[in-house]
Amino acid sequence: MAFAPVPSPCADGSCLVSHIELDDRVGLAPELRAELERALARQGMLADVVRWACEQSPPAELVEVVQQDEYTLDVIVRWRPPAADPVHLVYDTT
């Protein structure tokens, strides 16, 4: 299944609600960490995360969405960067 790219309304950063900070709990290689930090800088909403995941080659996989309460979700994404083991990203969204 192919998805047509849809530009993010926040691509220029003008409507980002908050900045996502990377909490590296596995000791990523510096170049991999820098790549993730650049990606996170453009993500302000869950829609941006999904868009980014679909743009990856191969696409990142949305593994699970865990509902914590009526306002909070944890979203788990498996990312397979080239020449590296899969990295699991966990987004805590409110």
mmCIF file as gemmi writes it, N, C-alpha and C atoms, coordinates in Angstrom:
data_model
loop_
_atom_site.group_PDB
_atom_site.id
_atom_site.type_symbol
_atom_site.label_atom_id
_atom_site.label_alt_id
_atom_site.label_comp_id
_atom_site.label_asym_id
_atom_site.label_entity_id
_atom_site.label_seq_id
_atom_site.pdbx_PDB_ins_code
_atom_site.Cartn_x
_atom_site.Cartn_y
_atom_site.Cartn_z
_atom_site.occupancy
_atom_site.B_iso_or_equiv
_atom_site.pdbx_formal_charge
_atom_site.auth_seq_id
_atom_site.auth_asym_id
_atom_site.pdbx_PDB_model_num
ATOM 1 N N . MET Axp A 1 ? 0.843 -1.158 0 1 0 ? 1 A 1
ATOM 2 C CA . MET Axp A 1 ? 0 0 0 1 0 ? 1 A 1
ATOM 3 C C . MET Axp A 1 ? 0.896 1.23 0 1 0 ? 1 A 1
ATOM 4 N N . ALA Axp A 2 ? 0.605 2.175 -0.853 1 0 ? 2 A 1
ATOM 5 C CA . ALA Axp A 2 ? 1.398 3.4 -0.933 1 0 ? 2 A 1
ATOM 6 C C . ALA Axp A 2 ? 0.57 4.576 -0.428 1 0 ? 2 A 1
ATOM 7 N N . PHE Axp A 3 ? 1.257 5.479 0.211 1 0 ? 3 A 1
ATOM 8 C CA . PHE Axp A 3 ? 0.605 6.682 0.708 1 0 ? 3 A 1
ATOM 9 C C . PHE Axp A 3 ? 1.17 7.885 -0.017 1 0 ? 3 A 1
ATOM 10 N N . ALA Axp A 4 ? 0.305 8.776 -0.42 1 0 ? 4 A 1
ATOM 11 C CA . ALA Axp A 4 ? 0.769 10.022 -1.03 1 0 ? 4 A 1
ATOM 12 C C . ALA Axp A 4 ? 1.253 10.934 0.083 1 0 ? 4 A 1
ATOM 13 N N . PRO Axp A 5 ? 2.383 11.604 -0.131 1 0 ? 5 A 1
ATOM 14 C CA . PRO Axp A 5 ? 2.877 12.498 0.906 1 0 ? 5 A 1
ATOM 15 C C . PRO Axp A 5 ? 1.915 13.657 1.134 1 0 ? 5 A 1
ATOM 16 N N . VAL Axp A 6 ? 1.697 13.953 2.384 1 0 ? 6 A 1
ATOM 17 C CA . VAL Axp A 6 ? 0.84 15.075 2.767 1 0 ? 6 A 1
ATOM 18 C C . VAL Axp A 6 ? 1.707 16.023 3.583 1 0 ? 6 A 1
ATOM 19 N N . PRO Axp A 7 ? 1.854 17.258 3.137 1 0 ? 7 A 1
ATOM 20 C CA . PRO Axp A 7 ? 2.727 18.166 3.894 1 0 ? 7 A 1
ATOM 21 C C . PRO Axp A 7 ? 2.168 18.454 5.276 1 0 ? 7 A 1
ATOM 22 N N . SER Axp A 8 ? 3.056 18.522 6.235 1 0 ? 8 A 1
ATOM 23 C CA . SER Axp A 8 ? 2.654 18.823 7.598 1 0 ? 8 A 1
ATOM 24 C C . SER Axp A 8 ? 2.321 20.299 7.724 1 0 ? 8 A 1
ATOM 25 N N . PRO Axp A 9 ? 1.237 20.628 8.412 1 0 ? 9 A 1
ATOM 26 C CA . PRO Axp A 9 ? 0.952 22.04 8.638 1 0 ? 9 A 1
ATOM 27 C C . PRO Axp A 9 ? 1.987 22.676 9.564 1 0 ? 9 A 1
ATOM 28 N N . CYS Axp A 10 ? 2.81 21.852 10.2 1 0 ? 10 A 1
ATOM 29 C CA . CYS Axp A 10 ? 3.818 22.36 11.134 1 0 ? 10 A 1
ATOM 30 C C . CYS Axp A 10 ? 5.23 22.192 10.584 1 0 ? 10 A 1
ATOM 31 N N . ALA Axp A 11 ? 5.36 21.969 9.289 1 0 ? 11 A 1
ATOM 32 C CA . ALA Axp A 11 ? 6.667 21.696 8.702 1 0 ? 11 A 1
ATOM 33 C C . ALA Axp A 11 ? 7.668 22.812 8.97 1 0 ? 11 A 1
ATOM 34 N N . ASP Axp A 12 ? 7.182 24.044 9.053 1 0 ? 12 A 1
ATOM 35 C CA . ASP Axp A 12 ? 8.094 25.162 9.315 1 0 ? 12 A 1
ATOM 36 C C . ASP Axp A 12 ? 8.293 25.416 10.804 1 0 ? 12 A 1
ATOM 37 N N . GLY Axp A 13 ? 7.677 24.595 11.651 1 0 ? 13 A 1
ATOM 38 C CA . GLY Axp A 13 ? 7.821 24.733 13.088 1 0 ? 13 A 1
ATOM 39 C C . GLY Axp A 13 ? 6.919 25.778 13.718 1 0 ? 13 A 1
ATOM 40 N N . SER Axp A 14 ? 6.068 26.409 12.923 1 0 ? 14 A 1
ATOM 41 C CA . SER Axp A 14 ? 5.272 27.523 13.428 1 0 ? 14 A 1
ATOM 42 C C . SER Axp A 14 ? 4.155 27.111 14.377 1 0 ? 14 A 1
ATOM 43 N N . CYS Axp A 15 ? 3.725 25.858 14.33 1 0 ? 15 A 1
ATOM 44 C CA . CYS Axp A 15 ? 2.61 25.482 15.199 1 0 ? 15 A 1
ATOM 45 C C . CYS Axp A 15 ? 2.963 24.325 16.129 1 0 ? 15 A 1
ATOM 46 N N . LEU Axp A 16 ? 4.236 24.097 16.338 1 0 ? 16 A 1
ATOM 47 C CA . LEU Axp A 16 ? 4.618 23.031 17.243 1 0 ? 16 A 1
ATOM 48 C C . LEU Axp A 16 ? 4.205 23.383 18.659 1 0 ? 16 A 1
ATOM 49 N N . VAL Axp A 17 ? 3.515 22.464 19.286 1 0 ? 17 A 1
ATOM 50 C CA . VAL Axp A 17 ? 3.032 22.687 20.633 1 0 ? 17 A 1
ATOM 51 C C . VAL Axp A 17 ? 4.178 22.566 21.632 1 0 ? 17 A 1
ATOM 52 N N . SER Axp A 18 ? 5.019 21.597 21.425 1 0 ? 18 A 1
ATOM 53 C CA . SER Axp A 18 ? 6.155 21.412 22.323 1 0 ? 18 A 1
ATOM 54 C C . SER Axp A 18 ? 7.263 20.715 21.556 1 0 ? 18 A 1
ATOM 55 N N . HIS Axp A 19 ? 8.44 20.82 22.077 1 0 ? 19 A 1
ATOM 56 C CA . HIS Axp A 19 ? 9.599 20.178 21.466 1 0 ? 19 A 1
ATOM 57 C C . HIS Axp A 19 ? 9.768 18.799 22.083 1 0 ? 19 A 1
ATOM 58 N N . ILE Axp A 20 ? 9.993 17.806 21.259 1 0 ? 20 A 1
ATOM 59 C CA . ILE Axp A 20 ? 10.21 16.445 21.741 1 0 ? 20 A 1
ATOM 60 C C . ILE Axp A 20 ? 11.701 16.276 22.007 1 0 ? 20 A 1
ATOM 61 N N . GLU Axp A 21 ? 12.031 15.869 23.206 1 0 ? 21 A 1
ATOM 62 C CA . GLU Axp A 21 ? 13.423 15.633 23.541 1 0 ? 21 A 1
ATOM 63 C C . GLU Axp A 21 ? 13.705 14.143 23.528 1 0 ? 21 A 1
ATOM 64 N N . LEU Axp A 22 ? 14.875 13.794 23.041 1 0 ? 22 A 1
ATOM 65 C CA . LEU Axp A 22 ? 15.285 12.403 22.959 1 0 ? 22 A 1
ATOM 66 C C . LEU Axp A 22 ? 15.879 11.967 24.303 1 0 ? 22 A 1
ATOM 67 N N . ASP Axp A 23 ? 15.29 10.952 24.884 1 0 ? 23 A 1
ATOM 68 C CA . ASP Axp A 23 ? 15.8 10.347 26.114 1 0 ? 23 A 1
ATOM 69 C C . ASP Axp A 23 ? 16.442 9.026 25.695 1 0 ? 23 A 1
ATOM 70 N N . ASP Axp A 24 ? 17.741 9.069 25.426 1 0 ? 24 A 1
ATOM 71 C CA . ASP Axp A 24 ? 18.48 7.92 24.906 1 0 ? 24 A 1
ATOM 72 C C . ASP Axp A 24 ? 18.82 6.973 26.05 1 0 ? 24 A 1
ATOM 73 N N . ARG Axp A 25 ? 18.108 5.846 26.106 1 0 ? 25 A 1
ATOM 74 C CA . ARG Axp A 25 ? 18.317 4.881 27.191 1 0 ? 25 A 1
ATOM 75 C C . ARG Axp A 25 ? 19.178 3.695 26.776 1 0 ? 25 A 1
ATOM 76 N N . VAL Axp A 26 ? 19.688 3.711 25.53 1 0 ? 26 A 1
ATOM 77 C CA . VAL Axp A 26 ? 20.476 2.574 25.056 1 0 ? 26 A 1
ATOM 78 C C . VAL Axp A 26 ? 21.867 2.961 24.585 1 0 ? 26 A 1
ATOM 79 N N . GLY Axp A 27 ? 22.202 4.248 24.598 1 0 ? 27 A 1
ATOM 80 C CA . GLY Axp A 27 ? 23.531 4.676 24.151 1 0 ? 27 A 1
ATOM 81 C C . GLY Axp A 27 ? 23.69 4.608 22.643 1 0 ? 27 A 1
ATOM 82 N N . LEU Axp A 28 ? 22.831 5.304 21.93 1 0 ? 28 A 1
ATOM 83 C CA . LEU Axp A 28 ? 22.887 5.32 20.463 1 0 ? 28 A 1
ATOM 84 C C . LEU Axp A 28 ? 24.218 5.861 19.965 1 0 ? 28 A 1
ATOM 85 N N . ALA Axp A 29 ? 24.628 5.379 18.803 1 0 ? 29 A 1
ATOM 86 C CA . ALA Axp A 29 ? 25.816 5.934 18.151 1 0 ? 29 A 1
ATOM 87 C C . ALA Axp A 29 ? 25.56 7.415 17.87 1 0 ? 29 A 1
ATOM 88 N N . PRO Axp A 30 ? 26.584 8.255 17.968 1 0 ? 30 A 1
ATOM 89 C CA . PRO Axp A 30 ? 26.387 9.697 17.798 1 0 ? 30 A 1
ATOM 90 C C . PRO Axp A 30 ? 25.685 10.087 16.498 1 0 ? 30 A 1
ATOM 91 N N . GLU Axp A 31 ? 26.008 9.445 15.381 1 0 ? 31 A 1
ATOM 92 C CA . GLU Axp A 31 ? 25.377 9.806 14.11 1 0 ? 31 A 1
ATOM 93 C C . GLU Axp A 31 ? 23.902 9.407 14.072 1 0 ? 31 A 1
ATOM 94 N N . LEU Axp A 32 ? 23.574 8.287 14.701 1 0 ? 32 A 1
ATOM 95 C CA . LEU Axp A 32 ? 22.186 7.838 14.785 1 0 ? 32 A 1
ATOM 96 C C . LEU Axp A 32 ? 21.383 8.763 15.703 1 0 ? 32 A 1
ATOM 97 N N . ARG Axp A 33 ? 21.986 9.134 16.813 1 0 ? 33 A 1
ATOM 98 C CA . ARG Axp A 33 ? 21.331 10.061 17.741 1 0 ? 33 A 1
ATOM 99 C C . ARG Axp A 33 ? 21.066 11.407 17.059 1 0 ? 33 A 1
ATOM 100 N N . ALA Axp A 34 ? 22.043 11.905 16.319 1 0 ? 34 A 1
ATOM 101 C CA . ALA Axp A 34 ? 21.883 13.184 15.612 1 0 ? 34 A 1
ATOM 102 C C . ALA Axp A 34 ? 20.759 13.095 14.583 1 0 ? 34 A 1
ATOM 103 N N . GLU Axp A 35 ? 20.672 11.971 13.884 1 0 ? 35 A 1
ATOM 104 C CA . GLU Axp A 35 ? 19.608 11.784 12.896 1 0 ? 35 A 1
ATOM 105 C C . GLU Axp A 35 ? 18.234 11.8 13.569 1 0 ? 35 A 1
ATOM 106 N N . LEU Axp A 36 ? 18.106 11.113 14.693 1 0 ? 36 A 1
ATOM 107 C CA . LEU Axp A 36 ? 16.835 11.113 15.421 1 0 ? 36 A 1
ATOM 108 C C . LEU Axp A 36 ? 16.498 12.497 15.966 1 0 ? 36 A 1
ATOM 109 N N . GLU Axp A 37 ? 17.484 13.213 16.466 1 0 ? 37 A 1
ATOM 110 C CA . GLU Axp A 37 ? 17.226 14.56 16.981 1 0 ? 37 A 1
ATOM 111 C C . GLU Axp A 37 ? 16.732 15.486 15.874 1 0 ? 37 A 1
ATOM 112 N N . ARG Axp A 38 ? 17.285 15.349 14.665 1 0 ? 38 A 1
ATOM 113 C CA . ARG Axp A 38 ? 16.794 16.158 13.528 1 0 ? 38 A 1
ATOM 114 C C . ARG Axp A 38 ? 15.345 15.792 13.203 1 0 ? 38 A 1
ATOM 115 N N . ALA Axp A 39 ? 15.026 14.511 13.232 1 0 ? 39 A 1
ATOM 116 C CA . ALA Axp A 39 ? 13.655 14.076 12.946 1 0 ? 39 A 1
ATOM 117 C C . ALA Axp A 39 ? 12.692 14.58 14.029 1 0 ? 39 A 1
ATOM 118 N N . LEU Axp A 40 ? 13.091 14.468 15.271 1 0 ? 40 A 1
ATOM 119 C CA . LEU Axp A 40 ? 12.228 14.893 16.378 1 0 ? 40 A 1
ATOM 120 C C . LEU Axp A 40 ? 11.973 16.4 16.355 1 0 ? 40 A 1
ATOM 121 N N . ALA Axp A 41 ? 12.918 17.162 15.848 1 0 ? 41 A 1
ATOM 122 C CA . ALA Axp A 41 ? 12.756 18.623 15.787 1 0 ? 41 A 1
ATOM 123 C C . ALA Axp A 41 ? 11.587 19.013 14.89 1 0 ? 41 A 1
ATOM 124 N N . ARG Axp A 42 ? 11.189 18.131 13.974 1 0 ? 42 A 1
ATOM 125 C CA . ARG Axp A 42 ? 10.082 18.422 13.058 1 0 ? 42 A 1
ATOM 126 C C . ARG Axp A 42 ? 8.774 17.754 13.495 1 0 ? 42 A 1
ATOM 127 N N . GLN Axp A 43 ? 8.78 17.133 14.661 1 0 ? 43 A 1
ATOM 128 C CA . GLN Axp A 43 ? 7.593 16.43 15.135 1 0 ? 43 A 1
ATOM 129 C C . GLN Axp A 43 ? 6.987 17.175 16.321 1 0 ? 43 A 1
ATOM 130 N N . GLY Axp A 44 ? 5.762 17.629 16.141 1 0 ? 44 A 1
ATOM 131 C CA . GLY Axp A 44 ? 5.084 18.321 17.217 1 0 ? 44 A 1
ATOM 132 C C . GLY Axp A 44 ? 3.748 17.707 17.558 1 0 ? 44 A 1
ATOM 133 N N . MET Axp A 45 ? 3.254 16.901 16.637 1 0 ? 45 A 1
ATOM 134 C CA . MET Axp A 45 ? 1.959 16.242 16.825 1 0 ? 45 A 1
ATOM 135 C C . MET Axp A 45 ? 2.11 14.785 16.415 1 0 ? 45 A 1
ATOM 136 N N . LEU Axp A 46 ? 1.191 13.956 16.874 1 0 ? 46 A 1
ATOM 137 C CA . LEU Axp A 46 ? 1.239 12.541 16.516 1 0 ? 46 A 1
ATOM 138 C C . LEU Axp A 46 ? 1.176 12.356 15.004 1 0 ? 46 A 1
ATOM 139 N N . ALA Axp A 47 ? 0.449 13.22 14.313 1 0 ? 47 A 1
ATOM 140 C CA . ALA Axp A 47 ? 0.382 13.137 12.85 1 0 ? 47 A 1
ATOM 141 C C . ALA Axp A 47 ? 1.771 13.296 12.226 1 0 ? 47 A 1
ATOM 142 N N . ASP Axp A 48 ? 2.615 14.141 12.811 1 0 ? 48 A 1
ATOM 143 C CA . ASP Axp A 48 ? 3.982 14.318 12.314 1 0 ? 48 A 1
ATOM 144 C C . ASP Axp A 48 ? 4.803 13.052 12.511 1 0 ? 48 A 1
ATOM 145 N N . VAL Axp A 49 ? 4.58 12.356 13.627 1 0 ? 49 A 1
ATOM 146 C CA . VAL Axp A 49 ? 5.287 11.101 13.9 1 0 ? 49 A 1
ATOM 147 C C . VAL Axp A 49 ? 4.905 10.058 12.857 1 0 ? 49 A 1
ATOM 148 N N . VAL Axp A 50 ? 3.614 9.918 12.596 1 0 ? 50 A 1
ATOM 149 C CA . VAL Axp A 50 ? 3.137 8.934 11.62 1 0 ? 50 A 1
ATOM 150 C C . VAL Axp A 50 ? 3.653 9.279 10.232 1 0 ? 50 A 1
ATOM 151 N N . ARG Axp A 51 ? 3.618 10.544 9.874 1 0 ? 51 A 1
ATOM 152 C CA . ARG Axp A 51 ? 4.122 10.986 8.567 1 0 ? 51 A 1
ATOM 153 C C . ARG Axp A 51 ? 5.6 10.641 8.424 1 0 ? 51 A 1
ATOM 154 N N . TRP Axp A 52 ? 6.393 10.939 9.458 1 0 ? 52 A 1
ATOM 155 C CA . TRP Axp A 52 ? 7.818 10.63 9.444 1 0 ? 52 A 1
ATOM 156 C C . TRP Axp A 52 ? 8.032 9.122 9.304 1 0 ? 52 A 1
ATOM 157 N N . ALA Axp A 53 ? 7.265 8.335 10.055 1 0 ? 53 A 1
ATOM 158 C CA . ALA Axp A 53 ? 7.403 6.879 10.013 1 0 ? 53 A 1
ATOM 159 C C . ALA Axp A 53 ? 7.157 6.344 8.6 1 0 ? 53 A 1
ATOM 160 N N . CYS Axp A 54 ? 6.149 6.872 7.931 1 0 ? 54 A 1
ATOM 161 C CA . CYS Axp A 54 ? 5.82 6.416 6.576 1 0 ? 54 A 1
ATOM 162 C C . CYS Axp A 54 ? 6.873 6.83 5.555 1 0 ? 54 A 1
ATOM 163 N N . GLU Axp A 55 ? 7.572 7.911 5.817 1 0 ? 55 A 1
ATOM 164 C CA . GLU Axp A 55 ? 8.583 8.419 4.882 1 0 ? 55 A 1
ATOM 165 C C . GLU Axp A 55 ? 9.898 7.653 4.955 1 0 ? 55 A 1
ATOM 166 N N . GLN Axp A 56 ? 10.093 6.858 5.996 1 0 ? 56 A 1
ATOM 167 C CA . GLN Axp A 56 ? 11.349 6.137 6.16 1 0 ? 56 A 1
ATOM 168 C C . GLN Axp A 56 ? 11.45 5.004 5.146 1 0 ? 56 A 1
ATOM 169 N N . SER Axp A 57 ? 12.682 4.61 4.843 1 0 ? 57 A 1
ATOM 170 C CA . SER Axp A 57 ? 12.891 3.526 3.892 1 0 ? 57 A 1
ATOM 171 C C . SER Axp A 57 ? 13.786 2.471 4.542 1 0 ? 57 A 1
ATOM 172 N N . PRO Axp A 58 ? 13.251 1.326 4.93 1 0 ? 58 A 1
ATOM 173 C CA . PRO Axp A 58 ? 11.839 0.943 4.864 1 0 ? 58 A 1
ATOM 174 C C . PRO Axp A 58 ? 11.025 1.746 5.88 1 0 ? 58 A 1
ATOM 175 N N . PRO Axp A 59 ? 9.71 1.784 5.688 1 0 ? 59 A 1
ATOM 176 C CA . PRO Axp A 59 ? 8.875 2.555 6.615 1 0 ? 59 A 1
ATOM 177 C C . PRO Axp A 59 ? 9.027 2.049 8.05 1 0 ? 59 A 1
ATOM 178 N N . ALA Axp A 60 ? 9 2.975 8.978 1 0 ? 60 A 1
ATOM 179 C CA . ALA Axp A 60 ? 8.999 2.594 10.394 1 0 ? 60 A 1
ATOM 180 C C . ALA Axp A 60 ? 7.643 1.956 10.697 1 0 ? 60 A 1
ATOM 181 N N . GLU Axp A 61 ? 7.642 1.084 11.681 1 0 ? 61 A 1
ATOM 182 C CA . GLU Axp A 61 ? 6.429 0.321 11.986 1 0 ? 61 A 1
ATOM 183 C C . GLU Axp A 61 ? 5.776 0.83 13.273 1 0 ? 61 A 1
ATOM 184 N N . LEU Axp A 62 ? 4.514 1.15 13.181 1 0 ? 62 A 1
ATOM 185 C CA . LEU Axp A 62 ? 3.743 1.5 14.373 1 0 ? 62 A 1
ATOM 186 C C . LEU Axp A 62 ? 3.424 0.19 15.074 1 0 ? 62 A 1
ATOM 187 N N . VAL Axp A 63 ? 4.111 -0.072 16.179 1 0 ? 63 A 1
ATOM 188 C CA . VAL Axp A 63 ? 4.014 -1.362 16.854 1 0 ? 63 A 1
ATOM 189 C C . VAL Axp A 63 ? 2.77 -1.438 17.733 1 0 ? 63 A 1
ATOM 190 N N . GLU Axp A 64 ? 2.544 -0.394 18.522 1 0 ? 64 A 1
ATOM 191 C CA . GLU Axp A 64 ? 1.423 -0.445 19.449 1 0 ? 64 A 1
ATOM 192 C C . GLU Axp A 64 ? 1.079 0.952 19.933 1 0 ? 64 A 1
ATOM 193 N N . VAL Axp A 65 ? -0.192 1.122 20.238 1 0 ? 65 A 1
ATOM 194 C CA . VAL Axp A 65 ? -0.681 2.331 20.894 1 0 ? 65 A 1
ATOM 195 C C . VAL Axp A 65 ? -1.306 1.875 22.2 1 0 ? 65 A 1
ATOM 196 N N . VAL Axp A 66 ? -0.751 2.354 23.305 1 0 ? 66 A 1
ATOM 197 C CA . VAL Axp A 66 ? -1.213 1.948 24.628 1 0 ? 66 A 1
ATOM 198 C C . VAL Axp A 66 ? -1.946 3.124 25.259 1 0 ? 66 A 1
ATOM 199 N N . GLN Axp A 67 ? -3.229 2.937 25.528 1 0 ? 67 A 1
ATOM 200 C CA . GLN Axp A 67 ? -4.009 3.994 26.149 1 0 ? 67 A 1
ATOM 201 C C . GLN Axp A 67 ? -3.772 3.971 27.655 1 0 ? 67 A 1
ATOM 202 N N . GLN Axp A 68 ? -3.241 5.07 28.181 1 0 ? 68 A 1
ATOM 203 C CA . GLN Axp A 68 ? -2.97 5.168 29.615 1 0 ? 68 A 1
ATOM 204 C C . GLN Axp A 68 ? -4.201 5.656 30.38 1 0 ? 68 A 1
ATOM 205 N N . ASP Axp A 69 ? -4.872 6.633 29.827 1 0 ? 69 A 1
ATOM 206 C CA . ASP Axp A 69 ? -6.123 7.151 30.39 1 0 ? 69 A 1
ATOM 207 C C . ASP Axp A 69 ? -6.854 7.853 29.249 1 0 ? 69 A 1
ATOM 208 N N . GLU Axp A 70 ? -7.891 8.622 29.556 1 0 ? 70 A 1
ATOM 209 C CA . GLU Axp A 70 ? -8.675 9.237 28.474 1 0 ? 70 A 1
ATOM 210 C C . GLU Axp A 70 ? -7.917 10.316 27.718 1 0 ? 70 A 1
ATOM 211 N N . TYR Axp A 71 ? -6.77 10.77 28.241 1 0 ? 71 A 1
ATOM 212 C CA . TYR Axp A 71 ? -6.019 11.849 27.599 1 0 ? 71 A 1
ATOM 213 C C . TYR Axp A 71 ? -4.626 11.444 27.125 1 0 ? 71 A 1
ATOM 214 N N . THR Axp A 72 ? -4.116 10.334 27.587 1 0 ? 72 A 1
ATOM 215 C CA . THR Axp A 72 ? -2.709 9.995 27.36 1 0 ? 72 A 1
ATOM 216 C C . THR Axp A 72 ? -2.565 8.668 26.618 1 0 ? 72 A 1
ATOM 217 N N . LEU Axp A 73 ? -1.706 8.695 25.594 1 0 ? 73 A 1
ATOM 218 C CA . LEU Axp A 73 ? -1.365 7.493 24.828 1 0 ? 73 A 1
ATOM 219 C C . LEU Axp A 73 ? 0.151 7.333 24.816 1 0 ? 73 A 1
ATOM 220 N N . ASP Axp A 74 ? 0.618 6.106 24.849 1 0 ? 74 A 1
ATOM 221 C CA . ASP Axp A 74 ? 2.009 5.805 24.551 1 0 ? 74 A 1
ATOM 222 C C . ASP Axp A 74 ? 2.01 5.163 23.174 1 0 ? 74 A 1
ATOM 223 N N . VAL Axp A 75 ? 2.825 5.684 22.292 1 0 ? 75 A 1
ATOM 224 C CA . VAL Axp A 75 ? 2.894 5.182 20.922 1 0 ? 75 A 1
ATOM 225 C C . VAL Axp A 75 ? 4.29 4.598 20.716 1 0 ? 75 A 1
ATOM 226 N N . ILE Axp A 76 ? 4.345 3.338 20.316 1 0 ? 76 A 1
ATOM 227 C CA . ILE Axp A 76 ? 5.619 2.647 20.127 1 0 ? 76 A 1
ATOM 228 C C . ILE Axp A 76 ? 5.855 2.465 18.634 1 0 ? 76 A 1
ATOM 229 N N . VAL Axp A 77 ? 7.028 2.947 18.178 1 0 ? 77 A 1
ATOM 230 C CA . VAL Axp A 77 ? 7.394 2.891 16.763 1 0 ? 77 A 1
ATOM 231 C C . VAL Axp A 77 ? 8.722 2.147 16.647 1 0 ? 77 A 1
ATOM 232 N N . ARG Axp A 78 ? 8.784 1.161 15.754 1 0 ? 78 A 1
ATOM 233 C CA . ARG Axp A 78 ? 10.033 0.44 15.47 1 0 ? 78 A 1
ATOM 234 C C . ARG Axp A 78 ? 10.642 1.053 14.214 1 0 ? 78 A 1
ATOM 235 N N . TRP Axp A 79 ? 11.829 1.597 14.358 1 0 ? 79 A 1
ATOM 236 C CA . TRP Axp A 79 ? 12.536 2.245 13.249 1 0 ? 79 A 1
ATOM 237 C C . TRP Axp A 79 ? 13.742 1.401 12.889 1 0 ? 79 A 1
ATOM 238 N N . ARG Axp A 80 ? 13.93 1.152 11.612 1 0 ? 80 A 1
ATOM 239 C CA . ARG Axp A 80 ? 15.06 0.35 11.136 1 0 ? 80 A 1
ATOM 240 C C . ARG Axp A 80 ? 15.985 1.233 10.304 1 0 ? 80 A 1
ATOM 241 N N . PRO Axp A 81 ? 16.904 1.929 10.969 1 0 ? 81 A 1
ATOM 242 C CA . PRO Axp A 81 ? 17.835 2.753 10.196 1 0 ? 81 A 1
ATOM 243 C C . PRO Axp A 81 ? 18.78 1.874 9.389 1 0 ? 81 A 1
ATOM 244 N N . PRO Axp A 82 ? 19.257 2.376 8.249 1 0 ? 82 A 1
ATOM 245 C CA . PRO Axp A 82 ? 20.193 1.584 7.449 1 0 ? 82 A 1
ATOM 246 C C . PRO Axp A 82 ? 21.422 1.192 8.271 1 0 ? 82 A 1
ATOM 247 N N . ALA Axp A 83 ? 21.858 -0.028 8.098 1 0 ? 83 A 1
ATOM 248 C CA . ALA Axp A 83 ? 23.081 -0.55 8.727 1 0 ? 83 A 1
ATOM 249 C C . ALA Axp A 83 ? 23.056 -0.472 10.246 1 0 ? 83 A 1
ATOM 250 N N . ALA Axp A 84 ? 21.89 -0.6 10.844 1 0 ? 84 A 1
ATOM 251 C CA . ALA Axp A 84 ? 21.8 -0.576 12.306 1 0 ? 84 A 1
ATOM 252 C C . ALA Axp A 84 ? 20.677 -1.511 12.755 1 0 ? 84 A 1
ATOM 253 N N . ASP Axp A 85 ? 20.77 -1.953 13.994 1 0 ? 85 A 1
ATOM 254 C CA . ASP Axp A 85 ? 19.695 -2.76 14.565 1 0 ? 85 A 1
ATOM 255 C C . ASP Axp A 85 ? 18.455 -1.894 14.741 1 0 ? 85 A 1
ATOM 256 N N . PRO Axp A 86 ? 17.269 -2.508 14.773 1 0 ? 86 A 1
ATOM 257 C CA . PRO Axp A 86 ? 16.051 -1.717 14.979 1 0 ? 86 A 1
ATOM 258 C C . PRO Axp A 86 ? 16.114 -0.915 16.282 1 0 ? 86 A 1
ATOM 259 N N . VAL Axp A 87 ? 15.517 0.25 16.231 1 0 ? 87 A 1
ATOM 260 C CA . VAL Axp A 87 ? 15.424 1.133 17.392 1 0 ? 87 A 1
ATOM 261 C C . VAL Axp A 87 ? 13.939 1.324 17.686 1 0 ? 87 A 1
ATOM 262 N N . HIS Axp A 88 ? 13.545 1.155 18.922 1 0 ? 88 A 1
ATOM 263 C CA . HIS Axp A 88 ? 12.151 1.381 19.315 1 0 ? 88 A 1
ATOM 264 C C . HIS Axp A 88 ? 12.042 2.765 19.938 1 0 ? 88 A 1
ATOM 265 N N . LEU Axp A 89 ? 11.134 3.55 19.403 1 0 ? 89 A 1
ATOM 266 C CA . LEU Axp A 89 ? 10.863 4.883 19.922 1 0 ? 89 A 1
ATOM 267 C C . LEU Axp A 89 ? 9.539 4.834 20.64 1 0 ? 89 A 1
ATOM 268 N N . VAL Axp A 90 ? 9.468 5.396 21.832 1 0 ? 90 A 1
ATOM 269 C CA . VAL Axp A 90 ? 8.239 5.415 22.601 1 0 ? 90 A 1
ATOM 270 C C . VAL Axp A 90 ? 7.859 6.88 22.816 1 0 ? 90 A 1
ATOM 271 N N . TYR Axp A 91 ? 6.716 7.241 22.261 1 0 ? 91 A 1
ATOM 272 C CA . TYR Axp A 91 ? 6.2 8.603 22.388 1 0 ? 91 A 1
ATOM 273 C C . TYR Axp A 91 ? 5.118 8.602 23.46 1 0 ? 91 A 1
ATOM 274 N N . ASP Axp A 92 ? 5.238 9.506 24.407 1 0 ? 92 A 1
ATOM 275 C CA . ASP Axp A 92 ? 4.219 9.702 25.426 1 0 ? 92 A 1
ATOM 276 C C . ASP Axp A 92 ? 3.427 10.93 24.995 1 0 ? 92 A 1
ATOM 277 N N . THR Axp A 93 ? 2.168 10.732 24.575 1 0 ? 93 A 1
ATOM 278 C CA . THR Axp A 93 ? 1.386 11.831 24.043 1 0 ? 93 A 1
ATOM 279 C C . THR Axp A 93 ? 0.232 12.167 24.977 1 0 ? 93 A 1
ATOM 280 N N . THR Axp A 94 ? -0.041 13.424 25.07 1 0 ? 94 A 1
ATOM 281 C CA . THR Axp A 94 ? -1.159 13.896 25.88 1 0 ? 94 A 1
ATOM 282 C C . THR Axp A 94 ? -2.006 14.838 25.054 1 0 ? 94 A 1
